[in-house]
Amino acid sequence: MSGVFVRRAIVNLCLACVVAFQGMLAGVKPYKGAELRTRASYLYGRFEVRLKSVQREGVLCSFFTYHDGDTQSNWNEIDIEILGRYTDDVQFNTITPGQVNHVSRRQMQSSPHMAFHTYAFEWTPGYVAWFIDGMEVCRQTGSHIQTMNKSQKIMMNIWNPEAPGWVGEWNEKVLPAFAYYDWVSYSSYTPGTGSTGTGNNFTPFWRDDFNSYDASRWDKGTHTWTGNGCDFVAENAYFKDGQMILCLTDQFNLGYVDKNPPSLLWGRQEESRIVAAFSEELDQTSAESFSSYVVTPTITLRAAKLLADGKTVEFEVSGLDTATSYNLIVLGVNDRAVPPNRSSAHAKMLNRSVRLQFPIRINVGGSASGGYLADKAWNEKVEYGYLDGSTKLYPSSLDIAGTTEPEIYRSERWGLVYYKIRVPRGSYRVTLMMAENYWNVSAARVFDVSLEGRQVLTALDVYQQAGKNKALQHTITGIQVNDGILDIHFGATSDQPILNGLTIEQELTGLEGESLEAPDQFRFHQNYPNPFNEGTIMSFTLHASQAIRFSVHDVLGRSVAAIDLGIRSAGDHRFYWRASDENGASLSSGVYYCTLASTSHRDRRKIVVLR
């Protein structure tokens, strides 16, 4: 199981900017990134940042601490990494002596790229815990944390790793790319005498609102390394309007400047619609104007909608023949720069969809076998596939108990972040197939699984549930797909998630249902009535006393309302929610997403307000 960790080791070697590479001069690569790091180092504390990350395939931005100038045998590093290829995933990591990675991953309920979010981690002698918007989402304890005992610098950077399996395929048309940092703060670890953080065990020490560049606190990076697709240059750590903006640019247009027009990256034709992906966020008016596009051979465009990511346009069409190849010509669209850049006419041949036959069966990590499709990587040309991870094959002599299809469980994808399948809009029954063929103890591999943004398996330990070399299946029903792609997200807690096989069946009801395998200790039921006008009844079930928080976001991921429900005892609970925002104003008609969360669980439901 070394593939992903070898890659992670290389990438984190890059992130840490080890001394051996710091002597390399900037200027040798065609792309220019940025890094900011404190001059001082800190031992323990609470480290916090307010950040809007960059939404670009092949790019990441970060907030982390690192023991500067260290060697591999004494490595100390704590990471928050946000990859531009995902709309809702954040990765956490501690790297300990020997450059051992301890990767965790969580799914966000709204995009980290479309609005500012507050990220933090607490580092103490006994634990490292990560927070998103004030809620703890991940915690690591154990002997490896005790080796995190060296002072570290606070660091931030933006770059394009030469690791497409991890961050996605690089395309220079996505430049320039910007990550926005609103402020950074540090609170020292003062157990028993503090005023902030968990247990008030931390004391605020300093906060930088980035009103200007403080050279007494910060250094700008001017180096590069093998595996980094860019050089760091001082000009690309830019300060403006109370923000620090890290820029990834070409070598000719440094700093916070955008002179590049948007470009059509790819398009797909799917029965009655066309989907087009652009290199950057578009101005909505030009993106949704029929006069901006032509399709050849000619078909009728009936509607154009800019999707929530701001980069994808979906067209409703009539007269499309699935056996014919079409071209989408973009006559001109504007980006969101001030002043805007307008594209010249350019075209792409559309990728043609090939409808999968139900039931869909996939041999994840393996080849086609016994009615199962072969595994493949996800991209705009395929109907299904994985994002991230590595393949592991086990010998045919390995005995897999509890199944009549042992060959499916002898191949796996491990370390995957997503599995995606293109399906028609509708309701589905999904069966996840797994076997623990590596570990022989409980708690060695623990992960979460979410389908369409709803967490259906929490803290799954395959060995604990089934033992070693034994098939385990979890079937989830009532999974409603509204955008044509079934999204399966894997969140890591200990080691990396695994998946051996996958079956997807259509359901006839078309109604959103409950998971058959929902966690016993936490259930968030569908509200009633739904749709509704003035208000609705929310209900949930707890099997242990927990602190509960209720929040609502719109379809763009913007926060609408948030309510702390306090500590609720085990049992059934109900409350009435009036459809209003945090200021008491009534919500307009539309689709919203409400989330119920505790410190260890969360679940989401779609609600519809009709005025």
N, C-alpha and C positions, 0 to 999 in steps of 0.2 A: 504493500500500500504506500509506495514511496512517491508516485508520480505527482500528485497534487502538492505534497509537502516539499518535494524538490523545487517545484515551481514557486511555491510560497516562499521558500528560503531565498531563492534568487530575487524575487520581487521585494521581499523585506530587506534584503541586503541593499537593494537600490533605495528603498524608502529611508533607510537609516543613514545613507550617505557616509559610509564607512571611510575612515581617513585615507585608506589606500587609493580611493577614487577622487578624493577632494582636490588632488593636485591636477586633475584633468581640466584643461582650460575650456571655457565656453567658446562657442563659435564654430565647432566642427560639425554641427548637425543642422539640418534645414528648418527645424522647429524649435521654438523657444518657450520654455515654461517658467515657473516661478516657485520660490520657496522662501518662507519667513521662519526664523527660529529665534528663541530668546538667547541672550548672551549668558544669562544665569541658568543654573540647574537647580532642580527642586527634588527633595526626597519626601514622598507621600503628599497627599493633599487632594483637593477637589479641583478639577480642571474643566473649564466650561467655555463654550463658544456658541454664538448665534450665527447660523450659516445658511445660505441658499446655495446648493450645490449645482454642478454643471451637468446638463442633460445632453451628453454626446457619446455615441458608441466609440469605444476605444480610449476613453479618457476617464481619469478618476481625480478626485480631490480628497483631502484628508485633514484630520486633526489628530495629533499623536504626540507622545513623548518618547525620548530616546536618550540612552546613556552615550553621549557623544564621544567619538574616538575610541570606542570599545573594540574588543576582539571577540571572535565567535564564542570562545569559551566563557566569556563574562557578559553575554548579551542581556540587555534589559530594554524592553520596548512595550508600549501600550498604544493600540491603534483604534481609530475610528476611520473607516474607509468607505466612501460612497462612490459607487461605480455609475457612470453616466448611462450605461446600457439598460439599467433597471429603473422602473418607475416607482418602486416601493421597497427596496431592499437596502439594508445597512449592515456592514460587516465589522465585527469587533475582533480584536486579537491581542493576546499577550505573547511576547517572544522571550523565552527564558534562556539561561546559559546552555550552550551547545546549539543555539539558534533553533530551539524547539518551538513550533507554532502551536497555539491553543486557540483555534478559530471558532468564533460563534457568529451567528447571523440571525437577524430578526426582520420580519416584514412590517413595514409601516402602513398605517391606514390612509395616508395621503402622500403625495409625491414629495420627496425631499428637494426636488428641483424647481417646483413652481411657487414655493413660498419659503420664508425663513422658518427654521426650526432651531430649537435650543438643544444642543448635545452636551453631555457631560460624562466624566468618569471620576469615580472616587478610588483612590489608591491608598491602601493601608497595609500594615504588616500582615493582616489576616485575609483580605479580600480585595478584588478589583470589581467594581460594579459600574455598569453603564446606564445612562438615562437619556430618554428622548422626551422633550417638552415636559420635564419635571417628573416623569414616571420611570421607575427602575424597570429595565427591560431585560437585563442580563447580569449575571454575577458569576465570578469564578473564585473558588476557594481551593484549599488543598496545599500540598507540599510545594508545588511549582510556584505558588504566589509568594511563599517565604523566600524564594531565591530572587525575587524582585526587590532588591535592597540597595540599588545604586541610584544616585541622583541623576535626573534626566532633564533635558531641555524640552520646552514646548515648541512644537513644529507644525507647520501647515504647508502643503504644496499642491500643485496641479501639474499633471504630466500624462504622457501617453505611453504606458508600458508596452514593450514588445512581447506581449503575452496574449494573443487573440482568444485563446480558450478561456481566459479569465475575464478580460475586460471587453472583448468583442473586436471585430475587424476594424482596423484603422483606415480612415478616409480623410485626406487633407481638406476635402471640401467642407468639413464641419468647422473649420477655423474661421474666425477666432472663437475661442471658448473662454467663458469667464465664471469664476466662483466668487461669491460675495460673502465677506466676513464682516459682520456688524460690530461685534465686540468679542473680546477674550478676557476671561478672569481666572485668577488663581486664589484659592483659599488653602491655608496651611492646615495640616492635620494636628488638632489640639484636643484629643479625647477628653471629654468631661468638662471642658471649659469653653467650647465653641458656641457659635450662634447660627450656623447654617449647615445644610447637608444632613445626611442620615444621622439621627440621634444628636443633632447639633454638635457634632464632633469636629467641625471645621470652622476656621476663623477667616473671614475675608482679608486678603493681603493686598491685592491690587486688581484693578480692572482697566483695560485699555479700550476706549471707545473709538479708536482709530480716527480721531479728528485730524491727526497729522502723523507723520512718521517719527517715532521716538527712537533715535539711533542709540540712545543709552540703554534701551531695553531689547531692541531687535537687531538682527543681522539679516541681510538679504543674500540668498544663495546665489553663487556664480560657479557652478560645477555641473558635472554630469557623471554617468557611469554606464557600464555595459548593461543592456536591457532597458535603458531609458531611451525613448525615441526623441527626446529633446534635450537641450541645454537649459539650465537655469540662468536667467539674466536679471540683473537688478531692475531694469526698466519695466519688467512684467509683474513686479509687486507694486501695485499702484494704489494711491490713497486719494479718495474723492468723496465729498459729501458725507463724511462721517463713516466711510466704509473702507476696508482694505480689500482690494480686488486682485485676485490672482489670475493672470492671463496666460493662455496658451495660444501662441500666434505663429505665423510664418516668420522668416528672418528679415522680412522687409517692412513689416508693419508692427512694430513693438508697442507695448503699452495698451491702455484701454481705448482702443480705436477699432471700429468695424467698418471696413471698406468693401467687404465681400458680399455679393448678392446671394440670396438663397438658391439652392440647386436641388433639382429632383434627383433623389438617390435611387429609388426603385418604385415600381407600381405592380399591382396584382389585379387581375380580373376574376371575379367570383360570382357567377350567375347574374344576379341583378344589381351588382355593385362593383365599384372600382375603389381600391385603396392606394393612396399615393403618399410616400414618405419623403420629407424634405430634410435638408441638411441643418436647418435651424428653425426657430420659432417664427411664425408668419404673422403678418398683420391680418386680422380676421376678415376685414372687408374685401381685400384683394383675394384672399384665399378662398372665399365663398362666392366669388363672382364668376358666373358662367363665361364671361368675356375673357377670362384668364386662361381658358383651356380649349383645346380641340382634340377630339378622338378620331383616329382613322383606322379602318374604315368607319364611316360616319355612323354614330348611334346617338340617341337622345339623352342628354344629361337632364335629369329631373330635379336633383337637389345636390348641393355641395355643403358639407359640414366640416368645420375645423374641429378636430377632436381635442380632448382635454390636455394632451401633451403639447399642443400648440404647433406641432411639426407634421402631423398626419392629417390628410384630407380624405374624407370618405364621400364618394359620389353614388347617388342612386341613379340607375340608368335603365333604359328600356331598349329593346332590340338587340341586346348582346347575345351573340352566338358563342357558346362555350367551346366550339370546335374551331373558331376563328382567332387568329392572333391580331391584337390591336396595339396601336401606338398612342401614348398620351403625350400631347404636345403642350407644353407650358409656354404661353405667349408672354407672360410676365406677372410675377407676384412680388410683393414687398415684404421685407423683414421688419423687425421692430426697432431697428436702430434709429437714432435721431441725428440727422435726417435719415429716412429709410433708404436702403439699397434695393433697387429693383432688378430682377433677373431679366436677361435677354431670352429670346425664344430658344428652347431646347426640348428634347424629346427622349423618351425611353420606351422600349418595347415592353409591354406588360407581361408579367409572368402569368401563365395560365394555371388555374387550380385544377386538381384532380380529386374529385370527391372520394373520400374513404368509405368503405363499405362497413356497415354495422353487423355484428359487434366488432369494434376495433380492438385488436389484440397486438401488443407490442412486446417483443423480447428485449427488454431494456438491457443494454450492455452486450447484446449478442446478435447473431445473424438470424435470418428468416428460418423458422422452424415450426412445423406442425400447425400451420394456420396463424402463426404469430409473425408480424412484420419485423424486419431488421431495425435495429436502433440506428439513429442518425442525429447529427447536429442540427439545431434549429437555425433557419434563416428564411429570407423572404421567398425562396424558391420551393420550399418543402411544405408538406402538410402536417408534419409533426416533428418533434425533436427535443433534445436536451439543451440546456445552457449550463456550461461549466462542468467540472468534474472529470473523472478518469474512469476507464473501463477496467474491470478485473474479471478474468476468466479462471474458473476452477476446473480441475481435471474431470473427465467423464467417469472416473472411478469414485468420485466423491458421492457418498450416499446421502440423499436428501429425503428426510422422513416427512410424512404427512401430506404427500401429493402424488398424483399420477403423472405429473409433468416435471420430473426432476431436472430436465435439461434447461428449463426456463430459470431455475434458481441457481444454476451453475455459472451464470454470467450476471454481472451487476454494473450499475453506474453508481459510483460513490463520489461524494463531494459536489453533487449537482445542486444548483440553486433553483432552477425551474425545469418543468417539463410542460410543453405546450402542444396542443392538438387543435387543428382547425376543424370545427364542427358547425352545423347550422344552428341558428338560434333555437333554444329549446331546453328541455330538462333531461338530466342524465344521471345514470347510475355508474359509479366509478369504483373499480376494484384495484387496490394497490397490493402488489405481490412482493414479499420480502423474505429473506433468510439471512440470519447472522452466521456467516461462514468464516469469520475471522476471530472475533472475540469469544472468550469462554467465561466471562464474568459479567455480572449486571453492572449497569451505570457506565460502562466503557463507551458505549455509543448511545446518545440520547438526542432526539430531534423532534421538531414539530412539522406538521403538514397542513397547508391551507389550500382549499379549492375555491377559486373565484373570490379570493379575499376573505374567506371564512375559515377560521382555524378549526379543523375537524379531528386532528390528532395532536395531543399535547404531551410533551415529554415522553415520546414513544421510545421504549427500550425493547427492541426485537428479541434480544436474548432473554430478558426477564419474562416476556410473554410466551415465548415458544421454545427457548433453549437453542443450542448450537446445531447448525445443519438441519433445521426443520422449517418447513414452509409456514409462513404466516400471511394471512389475507385480511385486509380491512376493506369492507364495502360501504360506500357512502352514497346515499340516495338524495334525490331532490336537488341536484346541483344545476342551478339555472345559469345558462350562458346567453348573454345578450349582445355580445360584440363579435361573435364568430370564432373566438379562440377560447378553449378551455385551458385555464392557467392553473398549474399545480406548483405551489411554492414550498420549498424545503428550508426550514430554519434549523441551524445547528446549535446545539448546546455542548455536547461532549463528542469529540471526534467528528466525523462527517456523516451526513445522511446517506442512505443506500436505497436503491430501488432495483428490483430484479425483473418485474413484469407489470403490465398494465392492461386492464380491460375496460372499455367504455361502451355502455349500452344506452340506447335511447329509451326514455320513459314517455308514456302516453299522456300523462296528466298535464304536463306543461306548468305545474305548480311548484313553487319553491318548497322543499321539504326539510326534514331534520336529518342529521347524520345518525346512522345506526350505531356509529362508534364514537359519538360525542362523549367528552370527558364526564364521568359521573359527578365530579365535584363542581361543575360550572356549566349552566345552561342558560342561554339568552334566547327567549322564545320570540317568535314573530309577533309584532304588535297587532292590536285589534282596536278599531277597524283599520284597514289598509287597502286602498287609499283612504284618506281622511281629510277633514276640513280644519276645524279649530284645534282639535287635540286628539290624543290616542292613548291607549293603555299599554304601557311597557311592563313586561313581566320576566322574572328570571328565577332560577333555582340554584341554591347553594347547599353544599353538603359539609361546609365548614365556615366558621366566622371569617369574613374577609372585608377589607376596605374596598369600596366599589366606586368607580367613576364612570359617568355617562357623558358621551360627547357626540356631536353631530357635525358632519362635513358635507359640503355640496359636491357636485360631480367634478368640480375642478380641484377638489382637495382642500378648499379653504374652510377654516374652522368657522362654524356657525354658532354653536352653543356648547357649553361644558358645565357639568354639574357634579360636584362631589357628593355622593350619597352617604358617605360616612361608613362606619363599620356595620355590616349587616350580619345577622346570625344565620346559622344553617336553616334551610327551609325555603318555602316559596315566598316571593315578594312581588308586589305590584306597585306601580306609581303612574300617575297621570301626567303626561307631558303635553303642554300647550305648544303648538308649533310656532315658536318665537325665537328670536336670536338673543344674544347676551344682553342687549339693550331693551328687550321687551317688545321689539317690533315684530309684527307678524311676518312669517316667511311667505314668500311668493310661491306660486304653484311650481312643482318640479319634483325631480328625484333627489333624495338625500340618502346619506349613509350614516347610521347611528352605531356607535361602538360602546359595548359594556366591557369594562376592564378591571381586573384586580392586579395585584403585584405579580401574579403567576399565570393568569389566563386572560384571554380576551375573545370576543366574538362580535361579528358585525351583521347587521340586517339592513336591507334596502327598504326605504319607506317612500311613499308618494303623497305629496300634499296637493290637494285639488281645491282651489278657491272658487 
